[in-house]
Amino acid sequence: MNRAFIFIIIGAALWGTIGWYVKNLYTLGFTPMEVVTLRAWTSAMILIIYQLITAPKQLKLHNKSDIRYFLGTGILSIIFFNFCMFKAIELSTLPMATALLYTAPAFVTIISFFVFKEPLTRIKIGALLITLIGTGLVVGLIPFNIEVIQIGSIIFGLGSGIGFAFYSIFSKFALEKYTSLTITTYTFIVAALALTPFFPYHTKLHILADPTVLFYAFGLGFLPTAIAYIIYTYGLNQTEASSASILSTVEPVVATLIGIFIFQEAFSLIQALGMACIIGAVILIQLYPGSDKEELSSHIVENE
C-alpha cells in the first residue's frame, strides 16, 4: 500500500480513540470546550518539548506573515470545528452531528479543485460518495429519519465539516515551507493561546492536580492528538488533500469499534454495512488513484 496512505489511515485511526479519553474527562467534571482546551494545551506542551529536543531550529518562522497558516489550522480548524461539533450535538444527536462532521471530505475535494487545481476524477468522486454513504450508515443518519432533522443542528454540523476540512487546506499551504511537526506544533500553540481566556481556572484548577485527570489529559494530548496530527500531516505532504481527507474517514470506524468493545454500545447490521463502505472507498482510491489521468493520457497519445 502507498506509504502516504498508511500514515494518513494510522493518524485517522488514532483520532478515533479520542472518545475514550473525552468520556472519562467528562465524568471527572469537565465540559466539552474545557476538554478542547486541555487537549490543546497538553498537545502544545508535548510538541514544544519534543521539537526543542529533536529540531529546535524548525520552530523558527521563516516569515512573520506565515502565522496566518497556523491561525487557519489552529482557530478556523481545531477550535471552530470543535465548537460547531459540540453545538450540533447539543441541538440534535451525536450520530447526526458526527455524520455532518464527515461532510469534510466533500468540502476538501471542492476547495482543493479550485485552490490546488486537484483533478476531480471519477474514482475520487465515486469514493467520496461511497464514504459519505458509509459514514451516514455507521453513525445512524441513514436510514433517513425526519424526526432528528433540525435546521440549527444542520448549520452547526456542516460548520464542523468545513472547520475539519480547513486543517487539510491550510496545512497544504504551510507544507511548502514547514515540516509536519512544525505545523502541528504551531497549530496547537495557537489553539491553546486562543482558548486560554475561556477556561475557568478559578473553579477547575484544583481538579487538574488529580493524577487521574492528568493521566487522561496527557493521554488525550499525546496519542490521539500530537502523534495523530504529526502522522496525518506527514502523509498529507505526500498526497492530495482531497484523497487524504477521504482516507481520514476511517476514524468513525475506529470510534465505533471502541464504542462496541469498551463502552458496550449497540451495533447493528446497518453500521457494519457502513464500515464496509468506508473501507471499500479506501481500497478503491488506493487501487485506482490516478485512473482518470491515465485514461486521459492514453487518449492523448492515441490521438497523437
Backbone torsions as a table, in degrees:
resi	resn	phi	psi	omega
1	MET	NA	146.8	177.0
2	ASN	-51.7	128.5	-175.6
3	ARG	-60.1	-40.6	179.8
4	ALA	-61.5	-40.4	-180.0
5	PHE	-63.8	-38.2	179.6
6	ILE	-62.9	-44.8	178.9
7	PHE	-61.4	-42.8	-179.3
8	ILE	-63.9	-43.6	-179.6
9	ILE	-65.3	-41.8	178.6
10	ILE	-63.5	-45.1	178.6
11	GLY	-58.9	-44.8	179.7
12	ALA	-66.7	-37.3	178.3
13	ALA	-63.4	-38.3	177.1
14	LEU	-65.9	-35.5	174.9
15	TRP	-59.4	-34.3	-178.5
16	GLY	-64.5	-14.1	179.4
17	THR	-88.7	-2.1	-176.7
18	ILE	-55.3	-41.5	-175.0
19	GLY	-54.1	-35.3	-178.7
20	TRP	-63.3	-44.9	179.1
21	TYR	-69.6	-44.4	-175.9
22	VAL	-63.0	-46.4	-178.6
23	LYS	-60.6	-38.5	179.3
24	ASN	-69.1	-36.5	177.3
25	LEU	-69.2	-33.7	175.5
26	TYR	-61.1	-43.8	-178.8
27	THR	-67.5	-19.7	179.4
28	LEU	-89.5	3.4	171.9
29	GLY	107.0	11.7	-178.9
30	PHE	-99.7	146.0	176.4
31	THR	-86.2	165.7	-179.8
32	PRO	-54.2	-47.9	-177.9
33	MET	-70.2	-28.0	175.3
34	GLU	-68.8	-35.4	176.4
35	VAL	-66.7	-39.2	176.4
36	VAL	-60.1	-40.9	179.1
37	THR	-64.8	-44.1	177.6
38	LEU	-61.4	-41.0	179.4
39	ARG	-62.2	-44.2	-178.6
40	ALA	-65.5	-45.1	-176.6
41	TRP	-69.9	-45.1	-180.0
42	THR	-64.9	-38.8	178.0
43	SER	-64.2	-44.9	-179.1
44	ALA	-60.7	-44.6	-179.0
45	MET	-64.9	-44.0	179.5
46	ILE	-61.6	-45.0	-177.3
47	LEU	-68.4	-39.9	179.2
48	ILE	-63.2	-48.2	-179.8
49	ILE	-60.7	-45.5	-179.3
50	TYR	-62.3	-43.0	-177.2
51	GLN	-73.5	-32.7	176.1
52	LEU	-63.5	-31.1	179.7
53	ILE	-80.8	-42.8	-172.1
54	THR	-93.3	-39.2	-175.7
55	ALA	-153.6	68.1	-176.1
56	PRO	-60.9	-31.4	-178.3
57	LYS	-66.4	-24.7	-178.9
58	GLN	-74.1	-10.3	177.5
59	LEU	-77.9	-13.4	-179.3
60	LYS	-78.7	130.1	177.5
61	LEU	-75.3	137.0	177.2
62	HIS	-69.2	-33.3	-179.3
63	ASN	-150.7	139.0	-178.4
64	LYS	-60.4	-30.2	-179.0
65	SER	-68.7	-14.7	-179.7
66	ASP	-68.8	-13.4	178.7
67	ILE	-59.9	-20.2	179.7
68	ARG	-62.7	-31.7	178.0
69	TYR	-63.8	-40.9	-176.0
70	PHE	-81.5	-23.3	169.6
71	LEU	-66.0	-34.7	177.6
72	GLY	-68.0	-51.1	-178.4
73	THR	-72.2	-33.1	-175.6
74	GLY	-82.8	-44.9	-175.7
75	ILE	-97.2	-54.1	-177.5
76	LEU	-68.1	-27.0	178.6
77	SER	-98.7	-73.8	-171.9
78	ILE	-56.5	-53.2	-176.4
79	ILE	-75.3	-47.5	-174.8
80	PHE	-62.7	-46.6	-176.7
81	PHE	-69.6	-32.3	176.6
82	ASN	-66.7	-42.5	179.1
83	PHE	-61.3	-49.1	-179.6
84	CYS	-62.8	-39.7	-179.9
85	MET	-61.6	-48.7	-178.6
86	PHE	-66.8	-35.0	177.9
87	LYS	-67.4	-39.8	177.7
88	ALA	-63.9	-38.6	177.6
89	ILE	-64.2	-40.5	179.8
90	GLU	-63.7	-38.4	-175.5
91	LEU	-85.2	-22.8	-177.6
92	SER	-135.7	-117.6	-179.9
93	THR	-132.3	160.3	178.0
94	LEU	-61.7	-44.3	178.5
95	PRO	-58.6	-44.6	-178.7
96	MET	-66.4	-42.7	179.7
97	ALA	-61.9	-40.6	179.6
98	THR	-66.5	-42.1	179.1
99	ALA	-61.8	-42.2	180.0
100	LEU	-68.9	-32.8	175.1
101	LEU	-58.9	-38.2	-177.1
102	TYR	-86.1	23.1	162.0
103	THR	-81.6	-4.5	-178.8
104	ALA	-52.6	-45.4	179.1
105	PRO	-57.4	-34.3	178.3
106	ALA	-64.6	-44.3	179.2
107	PHE	-66.3	-40.4	179.0
108	VAL	-63.6	-43.8	-179.2
109	THR	-61.9	-43.7	-179.4
110	ILE	-68.1	-47.5	-179.2
111	ILE	-64.3	-40.9	-179.8
112	SER	-64.3	-32.4	178.4
113	PHE	-62.2	-40.7	-178.0
114	PHE	-87.1	-37.7	-174.5
115	VAL	-85.4	-47.6	-175.6
116	PHE	-101.0	-2.0	-178.9
117	LYS	60.0	30.1	177.1
118	GLU	-71.6	136.0	-177.6
119	PRO	-66.1	139.2	177.4
120	LEU	-95.3	78.1	-173.4
121	THR	-75.9	162.2	178.9
122	ARG	-64.8	-38.7	178.8
123	ILE	-64.0	-42.9	-179.2
124	LYS	-64.3	-43.7	179.1
125	ILE	-64.7	-42.3	178.8
126	GLY	-63.0	-45.0	179.2
127	ALA	-63.6	-38.0	179.4
128	LEU	-63.9	-44.9	179.7
129	LEU	-64.2	-42.8	178.6
130	ILE	-63.1	-40.4	179.8
131	THR	-63.4	-45.1	-179.5
132	LEU	-64.5	-40.7	177.7
133	ILE	-64.8	-45.1	179.4
134	GLY	-61.2	-42.5	178.8
135	THR	-63.6	-41.8	177.5
136	GLY	-60.2	-38.6	177.7
137	LEU	-68.8	-43.2	-177.7
138	VAL	-62.0	-44.4	-175.2
139	VAL	-89.8	-4.2	173.9
140	GLY	94.2	7.8	178.8
141	LEU	-73.0	-29.3	175.8
142	ILE	-110.6	129.6	8.5
143	PRO	-67.9	150.2	-176.2
144	PHE	-62.2	129.3	178.3
145	ASN	-127.6	104.1	-174.7
146	ILE	-64.0	-21.3	-177.8
147	GLU	-66.7	-24.3	-178.0
148	VAL	-95.0	-2.1	-176.8
149	ILE	-82.6	123.2	175.7
150	GLN	-134.8	136.0	-177.0
151	ILE	-57.7	-45.5	-178.9
152	GLY	-60.1	-43.9	-178.9
153	SER	-67.7	-34.3	177.6
154	ILE	-65.6	-43.6	-179.6
155	ILE	-61.5	-49.8	-179.8
156	PHE	-69.2	-35.0	178.3
157	GLY	-64.3	-44.6	176.8
158	LEU	-66.1	-34.2	175.8
159	GLY	-60.8	-38.7	178.2
160	SER	-66.4	-35.1	177.3
161	GLY	-65.7	-42.4	177.9
162	ILE	-64.3	-44.4	179.9
163	GLY	-62.4	-41.3	178.4
164	PHE	-64.4	-36.7	-179.9
165	ALA	-67.2	-30.9	-176.5
166	PHE	-60.5	-27.9	-179.3
167	TYR	-62.3	-46.2	179.3
168	SER	-63.7	-39.2	-176.6
169	ILE	-68.9	-53.3	-178.7
170	PHE	-67.5	-34.2	178.3
171	SER	-64.3	-36.2	-179.5
172	LYS	-61.2	-39.3	176.0
173	PHE	-68.1	-46.1	-176.5
174	ALA	-65.4	-30.7	-178.2
175	LEU	-65.4	-13.1	176.3
176	GLU	-71.1	-20.3	-177.4
177	LYS	-123.6	-26.3	-170.8
178	TYR	-126.8	158.0	177.5
179	THR	-78.5	165.5	178.9
180	SER	-61.5	-35.4	179.9
181	LEU	-65.9	-43.8	180.0
182	THR	-64.2	-42.5	179.3
183	ILE	-61.3	-46.4	-179.6
184	THR	-63.2	-41.8	-179.7
185	THR	-61.8	-51.6	-179.1
186	TYR	-67.0	-31.3	177.5
187	THR	-58.1	-47.3	-176.6
188	PHE	-82.1	-23.7	172.1
189	ILE	-64.3	-47.7	179.3
190	VAL	-62.2	-45.3	-179.7
191	ALA	-62.6	-43.2	-178.9
192	ALA	-63.7	-45.9	-179.7
193	LEU	-64.0	-38.9	-178.8
194	ALA	-69.3	-30.8	-177.5
195	LEU	-87.5	-18.5	-174.6
196	THR	-51.5	-46.9	-177.8
197	PRO	-63.1	-16.6	-174.2
198	PHE	-99.7	0.3	179.5
199	PHE	-88.8	129.6	-177.5
200	PRO	-79.3	76.3	-176.5
201	TYR	-62.0	-32.8	-176.4
202	HIS	-67.1	-23.0	-179.8
203	THR	-111.1	-18.6	-174.9
204	LYS	-116.5	-6.9	-175.8
205	LEU	-61.1	-39.2	-177.5
206	HIS	-66.8	-28.1	179.6
207	ILE	-68.1	-30.4	-177.8
208	LEU	-65.9	-15.1	178.4
209	ALA	-80.2	-11.3	179.8
210	ASP	-70.1	125.1	-179.8
211	PRO	-56.5	-34.6	179.3
212	THR	-65.5	-43.2	178.0
213	VAL	-62.6	-45.1	179.3
214	LEU	-60.5	-37.7	180.0
215	PHE	-62.1	-50.5	-178.0
216	TYR	-71.0	-36.8	179.7
217	ALA	-66.5	-44.8	178.6
218	PHE	-66.0	-42.9	179.6
219	GLY	-61.0	-42.2	178.9
220	LEU	-63.1	-38.7	-179.3
221	GLY	-76.4	-24.7	-174.8
222	PHE	-88.1	-68.9	-169.6
223	LEU	-75.7	-58.7	-176.2
224	PRO	-82.5	3.7	-179.3
225	THR	-122.4	-76.2	-176.6
226	ALA	-58.1	-55.3	-178.3
227	ILE	-64.7	-43.9	-177.7
228	ALA	-61.6	-44.1	-178.4
229	TYR	-70.1	-36.2	177.2
230	ILE	-61.9	-47.5	-178.6
231	ILE	-64.4	-45.7	-178.6
232	TYR	-62.8	-46.2	-178.0
233	THR	-66.0	-35.0	176.2
234	TYR	-62.3	-43.9	177.9
235	GLY	-65.5	-38.1	179.4
236	LEU	-61.1	-31.8	-179.3
237	ASN	-65.1	-18.5	-175.2
238	GLN	-114.8	12.7	179.0
239	THR	-151.9	178.6	179.8
240	GLU	-77.7	147.2	-178.9
241	ALA	-61.5	-38.8	-178.0
242	SER	-66.9	-42.6	178.0
243	SER	-64.5	-40.9	178.8
244	ALA	-61.7	-41.0	-178.6
245	SER	-66.2	-38.2	177.3
246	ILE	-64.8	-44.2	179.9
247	LEU	-62.8	-32.3	-176.3
248	SER	-67.8	-10.0	-179.6
249	THR	-77.0	8.6	169.4
250	VAL	-72.8	-12.6	179.4
251	GLU	-55.6	-49.1	-179.7
252	PRO	-63.7	-25.1	176.3
253	VAL	-65.5	-47.7	179.0
254	VAL	-63.6	-43.6	179.5
255	ALA	-60.8	-38.6	178.3
256	THR	-64.9	-43.7	179.6
257	LEU	-62.8	-39.6	177.8
258	ILE	-64.7	-41.1	177.9
259	GLY	-61.5	-37.4	-178.4
260	ILE	-72.1	-51.7	-170.6
261	PHE	-87.6	-23.2	-179.6
262	ILE	-102.8	-45.1	-177.2
263	PHE	-101.2	5.1	177.3
264	GLN	53.0	40.4	177.2
265	GLU	-78.7	154.4	-178.0
266	ALA	-66.1	148.1	179.3
267	PHE	-139.7	129.7	-174.7
268	SER	-114.7	170.8	177.2
269	LEU	-63.8	-34.9	178.8
270	ILE	-63.1	-41.6	178.1
271	GLN	-64.7	-38.5	177.4
272	ALA	-62.6	-39.1	177.9
273	LEU	-64.7	-39.7	178.2
274	GLY	-63.1	-42.6	177.5
275	MET	-61.4	-39.9	179.0
276	ALA	-63.3	-38.1	178.4
277	CYS	-63.5	-45.2	-178.7
278	ILE	-63.8	-47.5	178.8
279	ILE	-63.5	-39.0	178.5
280	GLY	-62.4	-38.6	178.4
281	ALA	-66.0	-38.6	177.1
282	VAL	-61.4	-45.8	178.8
283	ILE	-63.4	-39.4	-177.8
284	LEU	-60.2	-49.2	-178.3
285	ILE	-74.9	-18.9	175.1
286	GLN	-76.0	-41.6	-178.4
287	LEU	-75.3	-32.2	-177.2
288	TYR	-129.6	59.3	-175.1
289	PRO	-67.5	-27.5	-176.1
290	GLY	-136.9	31.7	-174.4
291	SER	-60.5	-38.3	-179.2
292	ASP	-66.0	-38.4	178.5
293	LYS	-64.8	-41.5	-179.3
294	GLU	-65.1	-39.8	178.3
295	GLU	-63.2	-41.5	-179.5
296	LEU	-66.2	-44.2	-179.5
297	SER	-62.4	-41.9	179.2
298	SER	-62.8	-39.3	-179.9
299	HIS	-65.4	-40.2	179.9
300	ILE	-65.8	-43.4	179.5
301	VAL	-61.2	-44.3	-179.0
302	GLU	-61.9	-36.1	-178.8
303	ASN	-79.0	-17.1	177.2
304	GLU	-81.7	NA	NA
